[in-house]
Structures are given as C-alpha cells and as structure tokens.
C-alpha cells in the first residue's frame, strides 16, 4: 500500500490558501519484495496534483481516466457540480472493470448480462456473476488537490477555494463513506490513513492553520504512521500547491524551517 496525506491551510485568511501534500515512496510487489523508489505524484489537469495509493498500476490507470475526462469537460466544472464531475470517471472505470471481468470469464459484456442475458442465463450463473461483480473494486486510490473559483454571494466576488477530492474504496472496508467525496480540511489515502488522520485530529489541524504548522503536522502524521505495514520509513516527499497552480517540492531548507 502506501500513505498519502493532504491538508489545506490559509493562516486564518492572512495569506492565500495553500495545500500541503505528502507521500512516502514505498512500492510493493506482492510475493516479491518492496523498495522505496515510487514517485506518488501525478496530475489529472494543470494545477490539480494527484497522489496515488493502492495498486500503483491501477491508480495510474485511474489518473489517465480522470485526465481524459477533465480535458473534455473542464469548461463545465464549477463550485456547484464539482463532486458530480469527480464521480463520473470513477464510475466509468468501474464499468470498464466489470466489462473486462465478464469478457475474460464468460465472453459476454455488461450490455448482454443486464439485457437479454439476465433472463436467458441459468439463475445460478446470474447469481454468481452478480455476486462477483459486487466485489470488483478500483484497486487504486487517488487524492486530488486543487482550487476552484467560489463566489461570495454578499460581494459577488470570486476567489479560489481549495478542495481535496478523495477517490478511495480500497481501505474503506466498511463502506461507511462515499468512495468519491470532497474534503475541505485534510484527507489521507493508503494502508495507514486512519493512523495519519487520527494524528491530524489530535493536533487539531484545520484549514485556518499556518503553512508552517501544517507542514509540521502533516510530517508528524506521516512519521507516526510509518510502522504500519506497507508504508515506507526512509523517504518521503512533501509538496506545496499554491492557488495559481504552482507546485513546489519541499527542500532541505524547508524541512529545517
């Protein structure tokens, strides 16, 4: 697995909002081994950096699905329909995975199964296939950071509002949350996300925190989680996303700061 964390900060509106991103560099091949060589940062569009967790190949495939969709629909996205547009690529990818399973196993697709196949196939086959489809997961998780224009209804002015888009059904085994959702304080994905989130709650991290405090709290949350299996212990990467879309990696001097 891995651990990726993101947290929003604006120092009580004294500065422009920023988003701190953090990820380990662990990559595991089941049954073979692991090494800390994986860059977990990608982009689904300019100014929207994305951290990946789960099966990295599946997560990278999901990034490409999002990038293609956002390129075609960028002009349609606003503060009111952002979550709707973030759901569509995940649903499309899930449909693709279902089709792949059906074609590889039974040589028919979703159209046939949910159409004429549902009435012509034996009930035992329909029941088995339906059960197997319900277990299909994306197997990759994304944490999308970005800004979207928000309107102040009192003044009519617009300003960039930071958001965190979480696409994750890998670790939410209880299905207690939407697997595509928006967060506006902090978020985490990966095998030790609950340890990291617990640390951030304990430190009372919120979007009004300063950049300096947020960097420390996110770094601390990562270090407190490194003993969870699947999380890298030696290397991490931290980035800062600015509201103009710039992404800067934290330097050695930044860690000392």
N, C-alpha and C positions, 0 to 999 in steps of 0.2 A: 504494500500500500504506500502510504506517504503521509505527509502533513502539509497542508497549505492554509494560511491564515490571511485575512484582510481586515483592516479596521479603518474607519473614517475618522478624520479629526479636522477641526477648524478653529481651535483655541478660542471658543466662545465668540465666534464671528469676528475676532480681531484680525484674522488672516483669511485668505482664500482657502476654501476647503481642499483637503488632500486625502489620498488613500494610501495607507501603508500596506504593502504586500510582502509576504514571507513564505518561503518554501524550503524544505530540505531537498537533498539531491539523490535520495535513495531510489534505486531501481532494482527490482527483484524479479528473477526468473524462477518460477516455482520448480522445485526439484533440482535446480542447478546451482543457484547462488545469488548473491546480491553485491552491488557496488554503488558508490556514491558518485555517479557520473551524469545524472539526468538533469537537464535544464527543464524546469517545470513551467516556464513562462512562454505563453504564446499570445496571439492576438486574434480576435474574431472580427475586428474592424479597427481603424485608426482611433487611438485614444481609449480603446477598450481592451486592456491587457487581461489575459485569462490564465489562471493557474489550473493545473490538471492533477487528478488523483485517480486511484483505481488501476485498472489495466491500462497502461500508458498508450498502447496502440489503439485501444478503443476510445480513450479520451481524445487522442489526436484526430481520430476519425470524426468524433463529435464536433471538435473545433472546426473542421472543414465544413461540416454541415451547417453550423451556425454562420461561418464566414460567408458561405454562398447565399444563405437566406438573407442575411443582413445587407449584403451588397445589392440584392434585388429590391429590398423593401425599406432601405434606410430612410427615404423621404416620408414614409408613412408613420414612423415611430415618434410618439410624443409621450409626455408625462402620464397621460391617461390610459394609454394602451400598451405601455412597455411590457408589462407582465404577459399580456396576450401574445405579443410577438416573440417573447422568450420561450413560451411554451411550444410554439409550432415546430421549430426544428427538433426539439426533443421527441415530440410525438411522431414526427416524420421518421426519425431514426429508429424509434421503437417499431413502427410499422415495417421498416426495411428489415429489421432483425427477425420479425415474425415471418416475413416472406422468405427470408433465407432459410430459416428452420423448416418451413413447410416444403420448400422446393428440394432441399437436401435430403429430407426424411421421407417425403411422400410424393414428390414430383408435382404437386399442385400448389397454388398460391392462395392468398387471403380471399381474393375475389371468388374463387371456386368454393373454398371452405365455408365462407359466410353466405354464399349464394346457394346454388343447387346442390353443392356437396353436403351441406348440413342436413338435407333431407334424404339424400341417396346413400350416404355412407352409413355403415353399421353404427349403432349407438355407442358401442364400446370404443370404436375409433374416435368418434366425435368427442366422447368424454375424455379420453386420454389426451387428444390433441389440445382440447380446451384447457385441461389442467397444465400441460406443458407450456402452453402459450402464457398462462398466468405467471409462470416462473421466469420468463425471459426478462432480463434486466439490461440496462445500457452498459453496465460493467465499467464505465468510465464516468468520472465526475468532473465538473467544471465550476470554477469560481470566477465569474466575470466581474471586473471592476470598471466603472465608467461614470460619466456625467451626462445628465440630460437636462435640457432647459426647463425650468419651472417658473410658472407665472405667479407673481404676488397679486392677488385679486384686489388688494387695497390700492396699491400704486399702479398696477398694470405693468410693472417692470418684470423682466425675465432675468434669471440668474442660473448658473449651473448648479444642479443638485447632484451630489454623489450618490451612487447606489451600488449594491452588491447583488449580482444575480447568481443564485445557487442552483445548480443542476446536479442533484445527487440522490440516487436511490440505492447506492452501494452499501452505505453504512447505516441507513435508516431502516433497520431490520423490523421495527415495529410498525412501519408505515404510518407513523404518527404525524408526519409533516408532508406537505406537498413536495414532490421531488423536484419541482421547479418553483422557486419562490424568490422574493426580493427581501433583502435586509438593508437597513439604513444605519446600523451601528457597527457591527462586526460579524464575521462569519468564518467558518472553517470547514474544510473537507479532508477526508483521509481517515486512516485507521485510528488515529488518536485525536480526532476532532473534539470529542467530549472532554478529554483532559485539558486541551487548549482552551475550549470555551469556558470551562469551569474556572480556569486561572484568570481569564479576562473578566468574568463576572466578579470574582473575588477581588480583583484590583479595581472594580467599578469603572472599567473602561467605557467611555461613551463618545459620541461624535463631537462633544464640546471640549474634549481633551486637547492639549497642545501636541504638536508634532513630536517634540522631544519625549514627552511622557508616553505617547502612543508607540513610538519606536521601542522604548524600553519594555513596555507591557507586552507587545507582540513578541519581541525577542525572548522575554522571560517565559511566555506561554509555550513557545517552541521548545525551549530548553527543558521545561518541566515535563514535556511530552516525549522526550527522545528515548525513554526507556520502553515505550510501547513497541512491541514487535512490528517491524516494517518501517520504522521511522529512522532516518539517517541521524547519526550522532556527531559526525565530524564536520560536515559542511552544510551551511545554509546560505540562501540568497535573500536579500531584502531589497525592496524597491519602493520608490515613492512616485505615485501618479498625481500629476498636477491637473488643474481644471482646464488647461489649454491642450491637454492630451499628451504632454511630455511624460516620459518615464525615465527616471534616473535610478541606477543601482547604487546602493549604499556603499561608500568607500571605507577603507580602513579608518580614515579620519572620522567618518560618520559613526562607526561603531564606538570609537572613543568618545565622541560627542554624546 
